[in-house]
């Protein structure tokens, strides 16, 4: 087996093992609070500490230009294998916009949430792993599977896949992961301000700019104050 076949076999196995470990890994335990033991000498007298009256500070009133307003950003965060698309244009953009809005409108409440894909795509994404394991199972044990299905001998295409089974298994795994990430990708970046749609990537087919989103949110905030 050459290096290319080792790479094609090792990469999907590494991805599969990492998914299994992250799924069944236990939650990290909280560090125990350190115990302080005070040794008291029999000859020592108890120390009398003076009482200090707590200082009372005037309570700071919650204020800010964005106080009482809520902005929700619904974006695609389900593409687990297309890391560049998800982190650069999905989660990364949402976090950047959240920080920008919180700095420009102090007191505003910005909520980040996942925008799920349509129901047919979600159902198809659940079928992809079944097809993956089915194809890999046929490649590995087709000689015992086809006779149980009533075929005296496996078809000709099975022997061609069996001849390069490691490459076909790796290709099946990588292609299935790509199709699954495509089906789980909603491509959404929807911004709502006080329940009103401010920007929709599904309609505009692009991401908003920071200045553009700031002006849209400011306009919604001004309109909500005028209505009140």
Protein Blocks (a to p, Z undefined) as FASTA:
>chain_A
ZZklmmmmmmmmmmmmmmmmmmmpccddddddddddddddfkbccddddddddddddddd
dedjkgoiacdddddfkbmklmmlmmmmmmmmmmmmmmmmmmmmghiacddddddddfkl
mmmmmmmmmmmmmmmmmmmmmmmmmmmnopabdcfklmmmmmmmmlmmmmmmmmmmmmmm
mmmpnopacddeehiafbdfklnopacdfklmmmmmmmmmmmmmmmZZ
